[in-house]
């Protein structure tokens, strides 16, 4: 069981001294320029366009931009720390330069104390302008705060401490040649790798243009890919987003390299790992490149090599998940690609919600076709008159999924409002298939609140979830919520432990008729008889949970 603690819903919007009041909708000449550090600003992403995918994984939301030029601060590389902690929604931060317009650093984590937002530390080289994107996770938008200050530069690197994996071999590409440019050269050229490979590659960078090494991995079955790299210079890794995951069809690169996941930049001489979500069987690609903050890298310079290892974990088939007795059916027929008129929440027009009573598990289904997914929203019915509750959510599903509760922007807590700007995103996490997970929510707000469940996007990498019937079904989930720490109610008449009181329990009583004591002596009279039979009949049906 995976245990995730989601901290307090109380999010204080720590608004610092505003410099502009709003980032620009598009990165460019209208972007506010950061000319001095420390820098603070506030604004909102609500109503902005979704211009760039930052690469943190998952569906991102509207974004706004700020510009910073290291040359304004001197001639040396500069490390900055960017924080949006204290924002009113689940946020991301990404950075890209004015030359490639490809995000090379992204973060959706780093805040503490239950605050929403992200923290990103990145080193910038002179010679380019960089754009800082204030973005959202899972399509979220709302009011934000951004703070930028000088960060701590990476420590000096002793490349003699970089461990060369046993059996490592040089890549097929000679230094300075572009023989593995992937989908971005003509003809296409990838270097194929497989589970257990250890490689030594080279990288070139003239402080303006950097090399991209593209690798191809072919999965015979669904699996999780893990790539680890180390180098005496800062590295970046990314998985390439495909229109059809696993198809081996190169994506459209007109607007740059479409990436699904990004990790890095690494500190020099420090290993970093990129691990994918479960991937569908087929052909996938990833890239390795240096960060723009790297020193110049030239062939024969002695410091332009990197090491890489590849691992693949096969996904164990998940034929079924336990469904507790008395679970309430979702009430929605599973039809791939269908419009949701049952519990699509604010994604439906008009909005529609299912009911989630505390203690009553829901047994439902969902689908994801690589582009569109079924989202299930449930109205959380809380009858407790106190202002706030501590609630526990339990979830299990046969597929990679995003589950939690809908987080509302400050001032909208408990409002149940679908209005633009009211929803900040999903307070929850992405979970692997067939692993029961528990989320704790403290200080759950009074009012109208919604639980949320859907197959995960995972940057478009997640395996397809299709509707099915019988043993082939892989689209089921079980979701429940209850007050934290509440013990399950006793159900003594459930003699066969099935989760409900029925014919099995009745037969146990009849078979034990006139016996002295025992489990079937429910009224403790000393003899199994009519009193015990009445207890079974009065408790007939699902046990309370």
C-alpha positions, 0 to 999 in steps of 0.5 A, a space after each residue: 500500500 502506498 501512503 501519501 500525506 497531503 497537507 493542509 488545505 489552508 494555503 496562504 497566498 504570500 504576496 511579496 512586493 509586486 514589480 509588474 503585477 502580471 507576466 506576459 501571455 507569450 514569451 517575447 518582447 512583452 515579457 516583463 524583464 527581471 533587471 535586478 535580484 531579488 525579484 518578486 511579482 504576483 499575477 494570475 494565469 487564469 485566462 492566459 494561453 497554454 503556449 508551452 508544455 514545460 516537460 514536468 509530465 502530466 497535462 499542464 495549464 495556462 502559462 505566463 512569462 518573465 524574461 531574464 538576461 544573464 549578461 545584465 548581471 555580468 559575464 559569468 554563468 549565474 545560478 538562480 532559484 525560482 519559487 512560486 510557493 504560496 500560489 493559489 493552485 497546483 503549479 509548475 515552473 519551466 525555463 527555456 532560452 531565446 535560441 532554441 525555445 525548448 524548455 530545458 528545466 522544469 519543476 512541479 515540486 519543492 514547496 513545503 508546509 502544504 503550500 502550492 507551487 514549485 521551486 526550480 534552481 537553474 544555471 544560466 549562461 551569458 549570450 542568451 535571454 531566458 524565459 521563465 514560465 509560470 505554468 499549471 499542473 493538470 490544467 490548473 490556473 489561478 493567482 500566483 506569486 513568483 520570487 527569483 533570487 541568486 541561487 547556489 552554484 553547483 559544486 566543482 566537478 572531479 570527473 575522476 569520481 564518475 564511475 564507468 559502468 562495467 561493460 560500458 561501450 562507446 556509442 555508435 556516433 563519432 564525436 562531432 558527427 550527428 549520427 543519432 539526431 533522431 526524428 530531427 535530422 533527415 533521414 531519421 537516425 536513432 541509436 537503439 538501446 535495450 535493457 541493461 545497456 551501459 554506454 559512453 557518449 560524447 557531447 558538443 556545445 559551442 555556447 550557442 548550439 548544443 548536440 542532441 543524442 537521440 536513443 530508441 528503445 523497443 518494448 516487447 511488453 508494457 514496461 517502465 524505462 529508467 535512464 541514468 546519466 553522469 557527466 562532468 557537465 550539466 546534463 538534461 534528459 527527456 522522453 519524446 512525446 508521440 501522437 500515438 504512444 509506442 507507434 514509432 511514428 515521428 511527431 511533428 517538429 515544426 514548433 520544436 521538440 515535443 517532450 513528455 518528461 524532462 529531468 535535469 539539469 544535473 550538477 556536474 559529476 552527479 548522476 540523474 535518473 529519468 524514470 517513465 510511467 508505465 509505457 505501452 509496448 512499442 517504440 519510444 525515444 529519449 534524448 540526452 543533451 547538455 544544459 545551456 549553462 554548461 561550459 564549452 564542450 569540444 571534441 578532444 577536450 577531455 571533458 565532453 563524455 558522459 556515461 549512461 545506463 538503461 533499465 526496463 522493468 516489466 509491468 506485471 499483469 493486473 487482472 483484477 482488483 479487490 471489490 469490497 462487498 456493498 460497493 456502490 456501482 458508479 452507474 456509468 456505462 463505459 464507452 470509449 470516447 463517449 461524452 460524460 453525462 453521469 459524473 463528468 463534473 465541470 468537464 461536462 456541460 451542464 456539470 454533472 456529479 456522482 455521489 460519494 458518501 463517507 464510508 461507501 466505496 464506489 466501484 467504477 470504470 474509466 478510459 483513456 485513448 491517448 488524447 482524451 480521457 474519462 474524468 469522474 467527479 464525485 460530490 463528497 457528502 459530509 454531514 458533520 456540522 463542524 467546520 473542517 474534517 480530516 478525511 482519508 481517501 483510499 483508491 485502487 485502479 487497474 491502470 496508471 491514474 490521477 486521484 485526489 480532490 479538486 483544489 479550489 482557489 483562495 476564496 472559493 474553498 467549499 464553494 462547489 463553483 465551476 466558474 472560471 478561475 475557481 478551480 486550482 487543479 487536483 490535490 492528489 497524486 499519480 498512482 501505479 496500477 493495482 497498488 492500493 493507495 491512501 491519501 490523508 487530507 487535513 483541514 478539509 474545508 466545509 461546504 461543497 467539495 469534489 473527489 476526482 479520478 481519471 486515468 493519468 496523462 503522464 505526458 501522453 506516455 501512459 498506456 491506453 485504457 480501453 473499455 472491456 468486458 469480463 477477464 480482459 477488462 483493465 479499466 476498473 477502480 475502487 474509490 472511498 473516503 472516510 473520516 481519518 482514524 474512524 474504525 470500521 463498524 462491527 458486523 457480527 452477523 457477517 459470519 462468513 466474512 463476505 462483507 454482507 449478511 446473506 444466505 451464507 450467514 443464514 445457513 451457518 446459523 441453521 447448521 449450528 441450530 441448538 449448538 451450545 455457544 460458538 460464533 453463531 450464538 450471536 445473542 450470547 444466550 448460550 444456545 443457537 436459536 431464534 434470537 440469532 436467526 432474527 439478528 441475521 435477518 435484521 442485519 440483512 444486506 451490506 455491512 456498514 463500513 
